[in-house]
Amino acid sequence: MENVFLLIFDVFNFGLLAFLWWFTVKHYRNLPETIPVHFNFEGKADRFGKKKFFYLMPAILTVLYFLFAFIVRIPESANYPVPITKENEDAQFLIMETFIRWLFLLVILIFLNIQDYMFRYSFNDMAKPRVPFSAMLFSIIGSLIVLFIFVGIFK
């Protein structure tokens, strides 16, 4: 059952990565020659670049996808907050594999939000991100808290 759950997670994450590439390729032609490539904490663009930088987000995310895929295939290589014993090995590995996939899902959603914001801001400098940066940050911090609770329960 856990293998099916992890497989569904993998397929969903890959689907979101493919969606980011599709979104990028679809909207590339419509972009102006200069697009925002960096935003300050207020959400205003403070650095601009050529429109080819629109491909940077999916390229970085693709590299991260393969890095995360490599990490979950070798659970022994991760750094665990508790000692791994024969009794807790299966639970700790499952927690790590699930959390890495969850973390990648959050990273994908952050990249999708930023890519969408870059596109919309290119045409309207009054555009706002669909999801505020603070919400994205708190989702990662909240996930880490939940992770440490689960690790502590199954140590």
SEKOLKOL-637704 format. One record per residue: residue number from 1; residue in three letters; x, y, z of N, C-alpha, C in turn. Coordinates in steps of 0.2 Angstrom, whole numbers, plus 2048, in hexadecimal, padded with zeros to 3 digits. Each point is the difference from the previous one (the first is absolute). Example, Ala and Ser with C-alpha at 12.3 -4.5 7.8 and 13.67 -1.06 7.14 Angstrom:
2
R  nr rest n_xx n_yy n_zz ca_xx ca_yy ca_zz c_xx c_yy c_zz
R   1  Ala  842  7E4  827   7FC   806   800  804  806  800
R   2  Ser  7FE  805  7FC   804   806   801  7FC  805  803
//
This chain:
155
R  nr rest n_xx n_yy n_zz ca_xx ca_yy ca_zz c_xx c_yy c_zz
R   1  Met  804  7FA  800   7FC   806   800  804  806  800
R   2  Glu  806  800  804   804   806   800  803  801  7FA
R   3  Asn  802  7FB  7FC   803   801   7F9  7FB  803  7FB
R   4  Val  7FA  7FF  801   7FB   803   7FB  7FF  807  802
R   5  Phe  800  802  807   800   807   802  806  804  7FD
R   6  Leu  806  7FD  801   806   803   7FE  800  801  7F8
R   7  Leu  7FE  7FB  7FD   7FF   800   7F8  7FC  806  7FE
R   8  Ile  7FA  800  803   7FB   806   7FF  803  806  801
R   9  Phe  804  801  806   803   806   801  805  802  7FB
R  10  Asp  804  7FB  7FD   805   801   7FB  7FD  802  7FA
R  11  Val  7FB  7FD  7FE   7FC   802   7F9  7FD  807  801
R  12  Phe  7FD  801  806   7FD   807   800  806  805  800
R  13  Asn  806  7FF  803   805   805   800  803  801  7F9
R  14  Phe  801  7FA  7FD   802   801   7F9  7FB  803  7FB
R  15  Gly  7F9  7FF  801   7FB   803   7FD  801  808  801
R  16  Leu  801  802  806   801   807   801  806  803  7FD
R  17  Leu  805  7FC  800   806   803   7FC  7FF  800  7F9
R  18  Ala  7FC  7FB  7FD   7FE   801   7F9  7FC  806  7FE
R  19  Phe  7FB  801  805   7FC   806   7FF  804  806  800
R  20  Leu  805  801  805   804   806   800  803  801  7F9
R  21  Trp  803  7FB  7FD   803   800   7FA  7FB  802  7FA
R  22  Trp  7FA  7FD  801   7FB   802   7FB  7FE  807  801
R  23  Phe  7FF  803  806   7FE   807   801  806  804  7FD
R  24  Thr  806  7FE  801   805   805   7FE  801  800  7F8
R  25  Val  7FF  7FA  7FD   801   800   7F9  7FA  803  7FD
R  26  Lys  7FA  7FF  803   7FA   803   7FD  800  808  800
R  27  His  802  803  806   800   807   801  806  804  7FD
R  28  Tyr  805  7FC  7FE   807   803   7FF  7FF  805  7FA
R  29  Arg  7FC  7FE  7FB   7FF   805   7FA  7FD  806  801
R  30  Asn  7FC  800  805   7FC   806   802  804  805  804
R  31  Leu  805  7FE  803   804   804   805  803  806  7FC
R  32  Pro  801  806  804   804   805   7FD  807  7FF  800
R  33  Glu  804  803  7FD   808   7FF   7FF  803  800  807
R  34  Thr  7FD  804  805   803   801   806  7FB  7FE  805
R  35  Ile  802  7FC  805   7FB   7FD   805  804  801  807
R  36  Pro  7FB  800  805   803   800   807  803  7F9  802
R  37  Val  806  801  803   804   7F9   801  801  800  808
R  38  His  7FF  805  804   801   800   807  7FB  805  803
R  39  Phe  7FD  7FE  806   7FB   804   803  803  802  807
R  40  Asn  7FE  806  803   802   801   807  7FB  7FE  805
R  41  Phe  801  801  806   7FB   7FD   805  7F9  803  7FF
R  42  Glu  7FF  806  7FD   7FA   803   7FF  7FC  7FD  7FA
R  43  Gly  804  7FC  7FC   7FD   7FD   7FA  801  804  7FA
R  44  Lys  804  806  800   801   804   7FA  807  7FD  7FD
R  45  Ala  800  800  7F9   806   7FE   7FD  805  805  801
R  46  Asp  806  7FD  801   806   805   801  806  7FE  7FC
R  47  Arg  7FF  7FB  7FC   805   7FE   7FB  7FC  7FD  7F9
R  48  Phe  802  802  7FB   7FD   7FE   7F9  805  7FD  7FC
R  49  Gly  7FE  7FB  7FC   804   7FD   7FB  7FD  7FE  7FA
R  50  Lys  803  7FD  7FB   7FE   7FE   7FA  7FA  7FA  801
R  51  Lys  7FC  800  7FB   7FA   7FB   801  803  7F9  800
R  52  Lys  806  7FE  7FE   802   7F9   800  801  7FE  807
R  53  Phe  801  805  805   800   7FE   807  7FA  7FC  803
R  54  Phe  7FA  801  7FC   7FA   7FD   802  801  7F8  800
R  55  Tyr  805  7FD  7FC   801   7F9   800  804  7FE  806
R  56  Leu  803  805  804   804   7FE   806  7FD  7FC  805
R  57  Met  7F9  802  802   7FD   7FD   805  7FF  7F8  7FF
R  58  Pro  7FD  7FF  7FA   7FF   7F9   7FE  807  7FC  800
R  59  Ala  805  803  7FD   806   7FD   800  803  7FE  807
R  60  Ile  800  805  805   802   7FF   806  7FC  7FA  804
R  61  Leu  7F9  801  7FF   7FC   7FB   803  801  7F9  7FD
R  62  Thr  802  7FF  7FA   801   7FA   7FD  807  7FD  803
R  63  Val  805  804  801   806   7FD   804  7FE  7FE  807
R  64  Leu  7FC  804  803   7FE   7FE   807  7FC  7FA  800
R  65  Tyr  7FC  7FF  7FB   7FC   7FA   7FF  804  7FA  800
R  66  Phe  805  800  7FC   805   7FA   800  804  7FF  806
R  67  Leu  802  806  803   803   800   807  7FC  7FC  805
R  68  Phe  7F9  803  801   7FC   7FD   805  7FE  7F8  7FE
R  69  Ala  800  7FF  7FA   7FF   7F9   7FE  805  7FB  802
R  70  Phe  806  803  7FF   806   7FC   802  800  7FF  808
R  71  Ile  7FF  806  803   800   7FF   808  7FB  7FB  802
R  72  Val  7FA  800  7FE   7FB   7FB   802  801  7F9  7FF
R  73  Arg  805  7FF  7FB   801   7F9   7FE  806  7FD  805
R  74  Ile  803  804  803   805   7FE   805  7FF  803  807
R  75  Pro  7FB  7FD  803   7FE   803   807  805  800  805
R  76  Glu  805  7FB  800   805   800   804  805  806  800
R  77  Ser  800  803  7FB   805   806   7FF  7FD  806  804
R  78  Ala  7FA  801  802   7FD   806   803  803  800  807
R  79  Asn  7FF  806  802   802   802   807  7FA  800  804
R  80  Tyr  800  7FB  805   7FA   800   804  801  803  807
R  81  Pro  7FB  803  803   800   803   807  801  7FB  805
R  82  Val  7FE  7F9  7FF   801   7FB   805  804  7FB  7FD
R  83  Pro  803  7FC  805   804   7FA   7FD  7FC  7FB  7FD
R  84  Ile  802  7FD  7FA   7FC   7FB   7FD  802  7F9  803
R  85  Thr  7FB  7FC  802   801   7FA   802  7FC  7FB  7FC
R  86  Lys  800  7FA  801   7FC   7FB   7FD  7F9  801  801
R  87  Glu  7FE  802  806   7F9   800   802  7FD  806  7FD
R  88  Asn  804  806  7FF   7FC   806   7FD  802  801  7F9
R  89  Glu  804  7FC  7FD   803   801   7F9  7FA  801  7FB
R  90  Asp  7FB  7FC  800   7FB   800   7FB  7FC  806  801
R  91  Ala  7FE  802  806   7FC   806   801  804  806  7FE
R  92  Gln  806  801  802   804   806   7FF  801  801  7F8
R  93  Phe  802  7FA  7FD   801   800   7F9  7F9  803  7FC
R  94  Leu  7FA  7FD  802   7FA   802   7FD  7FF  807  802
R  95  Ile  801  803  806   7FF   807   801  804  804  7FC
R  96  Met  807  7FE  7FF   804   804   7FC  7FE  800  7F9
R  97  Glu  7FE  7FA  7FD   7FE   800   7F9  7FA  804  7FF
R  98  Thr  7FB  800  804   7FA   804   800  802  807  800
R  99  Phe  804  802  805   801   807   801  804  803  7FA
R 100  Ile  805  7FC  7FE   803   803   7FA  7FC  801  7FA
R 101  Arg  7FB  7FC  7FF   7FB   801   7FB  7FC  806  801
R 102  Trp  7FD  800  806   7FC   806   802  804  807  800
R 103  Leu  806  800  802   804   806   7FF  801  802  7F9
R 104  Phe  801  7FB  7FB   801   801   7F9  7F9  803  7FE
R 105  Leu  7FB  7FD  802   7F9   803   7FE  7FF  807  802
R 106  Leu  803  802  806   7FF   807   802  805  804  7FC
R 107  Val  806  7FE  7FE   804   804   7FC  7FD  801  7F9
R 108  Ile  7FD  7FA  7FD   7FD   801   7FA  7FB  806  800
R 109  Leu  7FC  7FF  805   7FA   805   801  803  807  800
R 110  Ile  806  801  804   803   807   800  802  802  7F9
R 111  Phe  804  7FB  7FD   802   802   7F9  7FA  802  7FB
R 112  Leu  7FB  7FC  801   7FA   802   7FB  7FD  807  802
R 113  Asn  800  801  807   7FD   807   802  805  805  7FD
R 114  Ile  806  7FF  801   805   805   7FE  800  801  7F8
R 115  Gln  800  7FB  7FC   7FF   800   7F9  7FA  804  7FE
R 116  Asp  7FB  7FE  803   7F9   803   7FE  801  808  802
R 117  Tyr  803  801  805   800   807   802  805  804  7FC
R 118  Met  805  7FD  7FD   805   803   7FC  7FC  802  7F9
R 119  Phe  7FC  7FB  7FE   7FC   801   7FA  7FB  806  800
R 120  Arg  7FC  7FF  806   7FB   806   801  803  806  801
R 121  Tyr  806  801  804   803   806   801  803  803  7FA
R 122  Ser  802  7FC  7FB   803   802   7FA  7FB  805  7FC
R 123  Phe  7FA  7FF  801   7FB   804   7FD  7FC  805  804
R 124  Asn  801  7FF  807   7FC   805   804  804  800  807
R 125  Asp  804  806  801   804   800   806  7FC  801  806
R 126  Met  7F9  800  800   7FC   800   806  7FE  7F9  802
R 127  Ala  802  7FB  7FC   7FE   7F9   801  803  7FE  807
R 128  Lys  7FC  7FB  803   802   7FE   807  801  7F8  7FF
R 129  Pro  805  7FD  804   800   7F9   7FF  7FA  7FC  802
R 130  Arg  7FE  7FB  7FD   7FA   7FC   802  800  7FE  808
R 131  Val  806  7FE  802   801   7FD   806  806  805  803
R 132  Pro  7FF  803  806   805   804   803  806  7FC  802
R 133  Phe  806  803  7FF   806   7FD   802  800  7FE  807
R 134  Ser  7FD  804  805   800   7FE   807  7FC  7F9  801
R 135  Ala  7FB  7FF  7FC   7FC   7FA   800  804  7FA  7FE
R 136  Met  804  801  7FB   805   7FB   7FD  805  7FE  806
R 137  Leu  803  805  803   805   7FF   805  7FD  7FC  806
R 138  Phe  7FA  802  802   7FD   7FD   806  7FE  7F9  7FE
R 139  Ser  7FF  7FE  7FA   7FE   7F9   7FE  806  7FC  801
R 140  Ile  806  802  7FE   806   7FD   801  802  7FF  807
R 141  Ile  7FF  805  804   802   800   807  7FB  7FB  804
R 142  Gly  7FA  801  7FE   7FB   7FC   803  801  7F8  7FF
R 143  Ser  802  7FF  7F9   802   7F9   7FE  806  7FD  804
R 144  Leu  804  804  802   806   7FE   804  7FE  7FF  807
R 145  Ile  7FC  804  803   7FD   7FE   806  7FD  7F9  801
R 146  Val  7FB  7FF  7FB   7FD   7FA   7FF  805  7FA  7FF
R 147  Leu  805  801  7FC   805   7FB   7FF  803  7FE  807
R 148  Phe  802  805  804   804   7FE   806  7FB  7FD  805
R 149  Ile  7FA  802  800   7FB   7FC   804  7FF  7F9  7FE
R 150  Phe  800  7FF  7FA   7FF   7F9   7FE  807  7FC  801
R 151  Val  805  803  7FF   807   7FD   801  800  7FE  808
R 152  Gly  7FE  805  804   800   7FE   807  7FB  7FB  803
R 153  Ile  7FB  800  7FC   7FB   7FA   802  802  7F9  7FE
R 154  Phe  804  800  7FB   802   7F9   7FD  807  7FF  801
R 155  Lys  803  803  805   807   7FF   802  801  7FA  803
//
